[in-house]
């Protein structure tokens, strides 16, 4: 069953308790909103310390930077 919430007059939404508990989200946590068609993907912003080392051993060949984009 999908949980629902209502947008308030102050443009705020309370995340349902069942969703917060399942995702282990905490008060004060920062989120990013990513537009997806007619909806939005809500994702927690990762802690930079947890990202350290995730690309170890990645192949650096063929890497594209911003200058390579159209």
MIKE-156130 format. One record per residue: residue in one letter; x, y negated, z negated of N, C-alpha, C in turn. Coordinates in steps of 0.001 Angstrom, whole numbers, plus 500000, padded with zeros to 6 digits. Example, Ala and Ser with C-alpha at 12.3 -4.5 7.8 and 13.67 -1.06 7.14 Angstrom:
2
a513190505690492200512300504500492200513200503300492200s512850502250492920513670501060492860512900499970492130
REM end
This chain:
70
x500836501176500000500000500000500000500885498755500000x500569497813500838501348496583500943500919495602499848x501899494931499256501619493900498267501420492583499003x500540491740498493500280490457499129500474489330498130x500654488116498663500786486917497847500174485762498626x499813484689497937499194483527498554500123482328498454x500245481586499539501058480377499570500322479276498809x500994478674497818500348477644496998500361476298497714x499677475319497141499644473970497717501026473318497674x501930473847496851503314473356496782504244474191497662x503642475012498531504374475884499458505275476873498721x504766477433497635505489478442496870504747479762496924x505512480848496859504947482198496832505579482948495678x504762483625494888505271484495493829505419485897494408x506592486466494242506839487819494739506192488802493766x505344489691494266504657490644493382505646491466492548x505243491751491330506100492471490379506580493804490932x505692494539491597506075495852492136507227495723493131x507217494663493942508287494439494925509573494047494209x509476493130493234510663492694492481511335493870491800x510553494724491184511122495869490470511744496873491428x511056497151492537511584498116493500512901497635494102x513004496337494387514208495773494988515256495355493953x514892495397492697515766494992491584516205493534491719x515267492669492140515528491243492256515370490592490893x516202489578490620516211488902489333515890487418489511x515399486790488454515138485351488470516448484612488729x516402483585489556517589482804489875518380483327491060x518012484484491567518710485066492706518418484227493956x519420484061494830519277483254496041518881484146497217x517999483614498080517504484370499227517684483569500509x517715484275501629517773483655502940516501484067503695x515963483139504478514781483395505297515226483460506752x514957484599507413515387484815508792514131484938509661x513892483956510557512714484034511426512761485272512314x511641485977512398511517487180513235510161487124513934x510132486622515160508868486525515889507905485618515142x506739486149514786505744485367514051505860485563512550x506898486255512104507102486515510682508469486038510223x508798486425509011510067486035508399510619487230507634x511912487458507761512604488485506992513221487799505778x512926488277504600513447487723503348514531488660502835x515740488108502688516870488927502247517616488214501128x518067488957500101518899488327499083520276487986499662x520807486849499277522151486458499701523135487327498914x524021488046499614524937488934498896525997488157498117x526461488742497041527550488184496249528840488349497054x529569487249497319530798487361498124531791488386497584x531836488575496280532758489552495698532406490981496108x531134491234496353530720492578496763531009492842498233x531276491778499008531560491933500431533042492183500702x533879491925499717535321492068499903535668493505500295x536377493626501408536869494931501834535920495768502653x534731495288502996533792496147503725534210496382505171x535125495558505694535544495720507084536943496315507208x537455496894506141538780497506506215538785498590507282x539817498547508111539944499557509150539120499277510393x538439498140510452537635497814511628538539497565512827x538056497941513995538804497742515230538740496262515609x539889495608515696539946494174516005540010493915517508x540135494952518321540203494797519774538856494339520310x538896493437521287537661492994521926536832492063521052x537436491510520008536716490620519117536323489353519862x535087488907519695534601487675520319534468486598519271x534901485397519615534683484281518697533686483312519341x533429482211518717532426481265519207532752480720520595x534027480625520943534423480107522255533999481053523382x533771482329523071533397483319524089531898483341524384x531124482631523617529662482691523777529200481720524856x528048482009525383527496481178526465526854479937525923
REM end
